[in-house]
Amino acid sequence: MSDHGLLFDTMVYLAAAVLFVPLAARFKLGSVLGYLIAGSVIGPYCLRLVRDVESILHFAEFGVVLMLFMIGLELDPKRLWGLRGPVFGGGALQLGVCGALLALGAWAVGLPWQAALVAGLALSLSSTAIAVQTMRERNVLNAPIGRAGFSVLLFQDIAAIPLVALVPMLAGGKTEGGVLAVLEVLAAIAFVVVAGRYLTRPLMRIMARTGLREIFTGFSLLLVVAISQLMNAVGVSMALGAFLAGVVLAGSEYRHALETDIEPFKGLLMGLFFIAVGMSINFGLISEQPLMILSLVAGFTLLKGGALAAIAPRLGIPKTQRWLFAGLLAQGSEFGFVVFGVASRARLLPGKWDEMLTLVVALSMALTPLLLTASAKLSARSADEERPDDVIEHHHAPVIIAGFGRVGQIVGRLLFASGTRAVVLDHDPDQIEILRKFGFRVFYGDATRLDLLHSAGAAHAKLLVIALDDVPASIKLAEVAQEHFPHLRIIARARNVGHYIKLRQFKIRHIERETFESALRIGRRALEHLGVAPYEARERADRFRLHNVQNLEELLPVFGDESRRLSLAKAARAQLEAQFSQDVDSLEGHGGEWHPEDDRDGRQPDDDRLPAARASVRPDAP
């Protein structure tokens, strides 16, 4: 900590986070890089607002522990047992290949073989914190790439235990404890399993009966801290111990309560951990040996990334995603700080190699978001090269559906069930293979390509349904279709108001905002449950729809002028408020209540019983 005290340090951490993380998110660099930049700015090598980096790093590592505990809560023992093959098979393959390649590289730059072996194995480990956080942000944790990545990370946490014991042996010392140490580890694991199954649940029940939320939260944190300290005392990774405890409690009735209580602490401490990593970047050493440091970082990233991409297909990852997998795990591990610290104290690493390797790990973490961006582009290019666009059959179908995700599937199924043929274009190879198993005619290809649209029969088709999830691709497709196939009527899906406006600027009239109608129906049901007659609730929803569409149409000419846009939005809100004030007066005059006899038979009216309400809506209203 600094000389200013805890409150000042806390203010510095929070100010740095709220300044740099939103900026990083704004430029689509990810929250992790934002935290790392914040740490490097306030750390001892820049503004020097915080100097005691090591103590902060040790404290913030508890965020990684909480993260592994929460991951364990999502995996019951049966699911974990099902991962045994990927964990021990895939994990051992990754550690062996990357460790051997990096050890050879370290030996080639002048390290003794003992130091090169430790350096290679330590650098082959990946950051659990960064990789899991990134997979969660990208929503791929349950995809094949996420399951393979997590299995490798779990094996790395297990392998880190013997790696630390290997350091003093290679340095000429002796490991302490021998067989006794192994027995202690097994006894600690057995205690966690038994206590979690037979002791923790009754204690949680007692805490829950107090009715005090803060007591239950305190006990949840105490549980994780106690297990972590127990594992640490016998030489086991605290994160691995917390993960094991989470797995044991995965079937508990208190699982969701534990997740809810621990999530805020996990998020804050994870952010603090990344800030501490950023503060540990030694810019002084970079200025002393810039060429050496940059060469080490580049060589490390290329060797490890290349090895990961090479073994990715063996781990069940599609070849089109192998570079993305490499980008996820190409960085060094927070456990590398521990290994190089132990190696330094054992005098295994000569000169300043411990500091340089620690810096390489920190810099590789900082480069991860940029590396992921580059690997995503490589994966996309690999997908294009790996598989050419399909040859389109049934090219005289009257409908072309671009995008067959959650929106396009519903449209397609409705058309197919009605006997209407359609050509479906999608750019997800895995999705296509699944859909073809169920008899759908889905073809691989980028729908924004003019030649593919020609092959799909756009010159003869009557209708194009744009159901793409990617907003820029959707807008580009609308532009291409309007320019080259003006006869083609277009129905488009809009993600939000901004997307709607851009599509309307291409004179597309039939646009559906994907959440608008469902939100209106929820609002109608809410009004009905509050006593408003179903017919009146339907009328109010229709008036709101018309008002909203009219407001958007008025925004079209001035959408680029922020001041005029805000002025129109305020006027529209005032108009809507006045309309609903009249509605309230009308409702109060009616008595403010609805009774079943107000409707003929007391049932909620169906759409076909309300011709007047249905006629009040323009047929092209979004």
Secondary structure, DSSP 8 states (H G I E B T S, - for coil): --TT-HHHHHHHHHHHHHHHHHHHHHTT--HHHHHHHHHHHHSTTTT-S---HHHHHHHHHHHHHHHHHHHHHT--HHHHHHTHHIIIIIHHHHHHHHHHHHHHHHHHTT--HHHHHHHHHHHH---HHHHHHHHHHTT-TTSHHHHHHHHHHHHHHHHHHHHHHHHHHHTT---SSTHHHHHHHHHHHHHHHHHHHHTHHHHHHHHHHTT-HHHHHHHHHHHHHHHHHHHHHTT--HHHHHHHHHHHTTTSTTHHHHHHHHHHHHHHHHHHHHHHHHHT--HHHHHHSHHHHHHHHHHHHHHHHHHHHHHGGGGT--GGGHHHHHHHH-S--HHHHHHHHHHHHTT-S-TTHHHHHHHHHHHHHHHHHHHHHHHHHHHHHHHHHHS-------TT-SEEEE--SHHHHHHHHHHHHTT--EEEEES-HHHHHHHHHTT--EEES-TT-HHHHHHTTTTT-SEEEE--S-HHHHHHHHHHHHHH-TT-EEEEEESSHHHHHHHHTTT--EEEETTHHHHHHHHHHHHHHTT--HHHHHHHHHHHHHHHHHHHHHHGGGTT-HHHHHHHHHHHHHHHHHHHHHHHHHHHHTTS---GGGSSSSS---GGG-HHHHHTS-TT--
